[in-house]
Amino acid sequence: MEHDPNLRSEHSVLRSFLLFRNTTERTVDVYWVNYSSRFIHYTTLKPKTGCMVNTYVTHPWVFKDRQSDERMHVRHQPVYLPEPWYTNFNSAGRLTRKEVNIHFPVRTLMDNCLWRIVALLADKEESALHELEIPRVLKQELAEKRNNKVRKK
């Protein structure tokens, strides 16, 4: 999805004030998607931490697990588009930052297991994957996930 020409920042008119929160136990990299559809690293969030961001409504944000490069989600979506600043008032009528909770994507049990194996094999040689005593179709899916992770680096 990186370099998807349809996913990019557009005009910078309507502001948004955010508080990104990493609700996971993983370290998460935060990326702003620029005007050329490139992911620009903004910051890294340790588990259970957050950061304040001033941005624009038309600027997409993406979050990735630092170790596995897996896309994290906000509101069950892989891309977050900010809301206008004027929608963020508390019960006392004061302007607040929009809290944006970063979470794991909802996955099938098989996907969950495959991602875990990819993470465990991250520092091993390619041959370690072929030595696993698992069905060939799973080895192929693992190789695909691992290759996608390596290509993105």
The 8 nearest C-alpha neighbors of each residue, nearest first, counted from 0:
[[1, 3, 2, 6, 4, 36, 5, 77],
 [0, 2, 3, 37, 38, 36, 6, 32],
 [1, 3, 36, 37, 4, 0, 6, 35],
 [2, 4, 0, 6, 1, 5, 36, 7],
 [5, 3, 6, 36, 2, 7, 35, 1],
 [6, 4, 3, 7, 36, 2, 8, 0],
 [7, 5, 3, 4, 36, 8, 32, 59],
 [8, 6, 36, 34, 32, 33, 5, 35],
 [9, 7, 58, 34, 33, 57, 32, 59],
 [8, 10, 57, 34, 11, 7, 58, 33],
 [9, 11, 12, 57, 8, 58, 55, 13],
 [12, 10, 55, 13, 9, 57, 14, 56],
 [11, 13, 10, 14, 55, 56, 57, 9],
 [12, 14, 55, 56, 11, 83, 15, 84],
 [15, 13, 55, 54, 84, 56, 83, 12],
 [14, 16, 84, 83, 55, 54, 56, 53],
 [17, 15, 53, 96, 52, 84, 97, 54],
 [18, 16, 97, 96, 52, 51, 98, 19],
 [17, 19, 51, 98, 50, 99, 97, 96],
 [18, 20, 99, 49, 50, 98, 100, 17],
 [21, 19, 49, 100, 48, 101, 22, 99],
 [20, 22, 101, 47, 23, 48, 46, 49],
 [21, 23, 47, 102, 101, 20, 100, 46],
 [24, 22, 25, 21, 46, 102, 47, 103],
 [23, 25, 46, 47, 22, 26, 45, 21],
 [26, 24, 46, 23, 27, 64, 45, 65],
 [25, 27, 45, 46, 65, 44, 64, 28],
 [26, 28, 64, 44, 65, 63, 43, 25],
 [27, 29, 43, 63, 62, 65, 42, 44],
 [30, 28, 62, 42, 41, 43, 40, 61],
 [31, 29, 40, 61, 39, 41, 38, 60],
 [30, 32, 60, 39, 38, 33, 59, 41],
 [33, 31, 38, 37, 59, 7, 36, 60],
 [32, 34, 8, 36, 35, 37, 7, 31],
 [33, 35, 8, 7, 36, 9, 32, 37],
 [34, 36, 33, 37, 7, 4, 2, 8],
 [37, 35, 7, 2, 33, 34, 32, 4],
 [38, 36, 33, 2, 32, 35, 39, 1],
 [37, 39, 32, 30, 31, 40, 33, 36],
 [40, 38, 31, 30, 32, 41, 37, 33],
 [39, 41, 30, 42, 29, 38, 31, 28],
 [40, 42, 30, 29, 39, 31, 43, 28],
 [43, 41, 29, 40, 28, 44, 30, 50],
 [44, 42, 28, 27, 29, 45, 26, 41],
 [45, 43, 27, 26, 48, 28, 49, 21],
 [44, 46, 26, 48, 47, 27, 43, 25],
 [45, 47, 24, 25, 26, 48, 23, 21],
 [46, 48, 21, 22, 23, 45, 24, 20],
 [49, 47, 21, 46, 45, 20, 44, 50],
 [48, 50, 20, 19, 21, 44, 18, 47],
 [51, 49, 19, 18, 52, 20, 48, 44],
 [50, 52, 18, 17, 19, 53, 49, 16],
 [53, 51, 17, 16, 54, 18, 50, 19],
 [54, 52, 16, 15, 17, 51, 55, 14],
 [53, 55, 15, 14, 52, 16, 58, 56],
 [56, 54, 14, 15, 58, 57, 13, 11],
 [55, 57, 81, 82, 58, 13, 83, 15],
 [56, 58, 9, 55, 8, 59, 80, 10],
 [57, 59, 8, 55, 56, 80, 9, 60],
 [60, 58, 80, 32, 79, 8, 31, 57],
 [61, 59, 31, 79, 30, 78, 32, 80],
 [62, 60, 30, 78, 29, 31, 79, 77],
 [61, 63, 29, 71, 28, 70, 30, 27],
 [64, 62, 70, 28, 71, 68, 69, 27],
 [63, 65, 27, 68, 69, 66, 67, 26],
 [64, 66, 27, 68, 26, 28, 67, 63],
 [65, 67, 64, 68, 118, 26, 25, 69],
 [66, 68, 69, 64, 118, 65, 148, 117],
 [69, 67, 64, 63, 65, 66, 148, 70],
 [70, 68, 64, 67, 63, 71, 65, 148],
 [69, 71, 63, 62, 77, 64, 68, 72],
 [70, 72, 103, 62, 63, 104, 102, 77],
 [73, 71, 77, 76, 75, 102, 104, 101],
 [72, 74, 101, 75, 76, 100, 102, 79],
 [73, 75, 76, 72, 100, 101, 102, 79],
 [76, 74, 72, 73, 104, 77, 105, 102],
 [75, 77, 72, 73, 74, 78, 79, 104],
 [78, 76, 72, 71, 70, 73, 61, 79],
 [79, 77, 61, 76, 60, 59, 80, 72],
 [78, 80, 60, 59, 73, 81, 61, 77],
 [79, 81, 59, 58, 56, 60, 78, 82],
 [82, 80, 56, 15, 79, 83, 55, 58],
 [81, 83, 56, 15, 84, 80, 86, 97],
 [84, 82, 15, 85, 56, 86, 14, 13],
 [83, 85, 15, 86, 87, 14, 16, 82],
 [84, 86, 83, 87, 88, 94, 15, 82],
 [87, 85, 84, 83, 88, 82, 97, 94],
 [88, 86, 95, 85, 94, 84, 97, 96],
 [87, 89, 94, 93, 92, 95, 86, 90],
 [88, 90, 92, 91, 93, 95, 94, 87],
 [89, 91, 92, 88, 93, 94, 87, 95],
 [92, 90, 89, 93, 88, 94, 95, 87],
 [91, 93, 89, 90, 88, 94, 95, 87],
 [94, 92, 88, 89, 91, 95, 90, 87],
 [93, 95, 88, 87, 89, 92, 96, 85],
 [96, 94, 87, 88, 93, 97, 89, 16],
 [97, 95, 17, 16, 18, 98, 87, 94],
 [96, 98, 17, 87, 18, 99, 16, 95],
 [99, 97, 18, 17, 19, 96, 100, 20],
 [98, 100, 19, 18, 20, 97, 101, 17],
 [101, 99, 20, 73, 19, 21, 22, 98],
 [100, 102, 21, 73, 72, 22, 20, 99],
 [103, 101, 72, 22, 71, 23, 73, 100],
 [104, 102, 71, 72, 105, 23, 101, 70],
 [103, 105, 72, 71, 106, 75, 102, 70],
 [104, 106, 103, 107, 75, 72, 111, 102],
 [107, 105, 110, 104, 111, 108, 109, 103],
 [106, 108, 110, 109, 111, 105, 112, 104],
 [107, 109, 111, 110, 112, 106, 113, 105],
 [108, 110, 112, 107, 111, 113, 106, 114],
 [111, 109, 113, 107, 112, 108, 106, 114],
 [110, 112, 108, 114, 109, 113, 106, 107],
 [111, 113, 115, 109, 110, 114, 108, 116],
 [112, 114, 110, 116, 115, 111, 109, 141],
 [115, 113, 117, 111, 116, 112, 110, 118],
 [116, 114, 112, 118, 113, 117, 119, 111],
 [115, 117, 119, 113, 118, 114, 120, 112],
 [118, 116, 114, 120, 115, 119, 121, 145],
 [117, 119, 115, 121, 116, 120, 67, 114],
 [120, 118, 116, 117, 121, 115, 122, 123],
 [119, 121, 123, 117, 118, 122, 116, 128],
 [120, 122, 118, 119, 123, 117, 145, 67],
 [123, 121, 120, 124, 119, 118, 125, 117],
 [124, 122, 120, 121, 127, 125, 126, 119],
 [123, 125, 126, 127, 122, 128, 120, 121],
 [124, 126, 127, 128, 123, 129, 142, 120],
 [127, 125, 129, 128, 124, 130, 123, 131],
 [128, 126, 130, 125, 129, 124, 123, 131],
 [127, 129, 126, 130, 131, 125, 138, 142],
 [128, 130, 126, 127, 131, 138, 125, 132],
 [131, 129, 127, 128, 132, 126, 133, 138],
 [132, 130, 129, 133, 128, 127, 138, 134],
 [131, 133, 130, 134, 129, 135, 138, 128],
 [132, 134, 131, 135, 137, 138, 136, 130],
 [135, 133, 137, 136, 138, 132, 131, 139],
 [134, 136, 138, 137, 139, 133, 140, 129],
 [135, 137, 139, 138, 134, 140, 133, 141],
 [138, 136, 140, 139, 135, 134, 141, 133],
 [137, 139, 135, 141, 136, 140, 142, 134],
 [140, 138, 142, 136, 137, 141, 143, 135],
 [139, 141, 137, 143, 142, 138, 144, 136],
 [142, 140, 138, 144, 143, 139, 145, 137],
 [141, 143, 145, 139, 140, 144, 146, 138],
 [142, 144, 140, 146, 141, 145, 147, 139],
 [145, 143, 141, 147, 146, 142, 140, 148],
 [144, 146, 142, 148, 147, 143, 141, 117],
 [147, 145, 149, 143, 148, 144, 142, 150],
 [148, 146, 144, 150, 145, 149, 143, 151],
 [147, 149, 145, 146, 151, 150, 68, 144],
 [148, 150, 146, 151, 152, 147, 145, 144],
 [151, 149, 147, 148, 152, 146, 145, 144],
 [150, 152, 148, 149, 147, 68, 146, 1],
 [151, 149, 150, 148, 68, 147, 146, 67]]
